[in-house]
Amino acid sequence: MHRIPEPELMTDPEQARAYAAADFSEAHDHFIDQFRAHFPDFAGTGVVLDLGCGPADISIRFARAYPDCHVLGIDGARAMLDEGARAVTAACLQARIQLQQGYLPGLALPAGDYSAVISNSPLHHMCQPMFFWQTVLKVLPVGQPLCVMDLVRPEDTAAVDRLVAHHAADAPAVLRHDFRHSLLAAYRPEEIDRQLHTAGLAHLSAERISDRHWLVAGAR
Ligand SMILES: C[S@@+](CC[C@H](N)C(=O)[O-])C[C@H]1O[C@@H](n2cnc3c(N)ncnc32)[C@H](O)[C@@H]1O
């Protein structure tokens, strides 16, 4: 099944509100568990960059898991960052989580200052995914942890229907719509491996970790 792109930034306030209110605890806790499992020696200090942070749920879970780190969350969508700012305040983590509007490519961040890059699910929004990997290469020092998770595009529309029914049956219509279109827009692990190869990150590869997710985890 061919990839069907979806809009890059999630700029609609209603969409952002619904996304922020959704319960992604299973997938997001899994992401944190995967980070811990792949990087048992991570000191948990410094500034961790969360690319495409959306409403900051992963940033918050990460900051709670590693109480000595700071997180800088970047997203191109103001509506998502507004939801994120509310969530960070509710979690009383304003001192350790900073959110900043930024767009890939063209993100103006100092290189070499980050102790890790984490990212969940912006890649399937991007028609030019190499911009994502090039940003990682620019900002993350060699040897530092890189942990990226996103959706796997299913083999066919019947499999898309099954996943939406299984994971979003009770979700609001806007979220069911988004989930379906995100699955259709997602990259397959073998496509991610080709991107990594082209980017000069061929020592990394995408591992399938659930019925709907792949993960890239390793030292940059
Ligand atoms: C599906 S959301 C994931 C949000 C968050 N990481 C999470 O796991 O809940 C994808 C986010 O990536 C952002 N995004 C997509 N393409 C982007 C780009 N080129 N530059 C910056 N942000 C982008 C969207 O605005 C959206 O907030």
The ligand as an ORCA input file, in Angstrom:
! r2SCAN-3c Opt
* xyz 0 1
  C       1.433     13.058     16.139
  S       2.090     14.495     16.899
  C       3.139     13.760     18.139
  C       3.328     14.685     19.309
  C       4.132     14.112     20.482
  N       5.496     13.819     20.122
  C       3.463     12.923     21.093
  O       4.053     11.841     21.054
  O       2.367     13.056     21.637
  C       3.281     15.071     15.698
  C       3.765     16.496     15.977
  O       4.848     16.795     15.095
  C       4.731     18.146     14.686
  N       5.463     18.318     13.421
  C       5.233     17.658     12.272
  N       6.108     18.044     11.320
  C       6.912     18.986     11.896
  C       8.002     19.780     11.418
  N       8.440     19.677     10.164
  N       8.614     20.638     12.277
  C       8.161     20.728     13.559
  N       7.133     20.017     14.063
  C       6.508     19.157     13.244
  C       3.218     18.373     14.566
  O       2.861     19.729     14.640
  C       2.698     17.558     15.746
  O       2.543     18.337     16.898
*
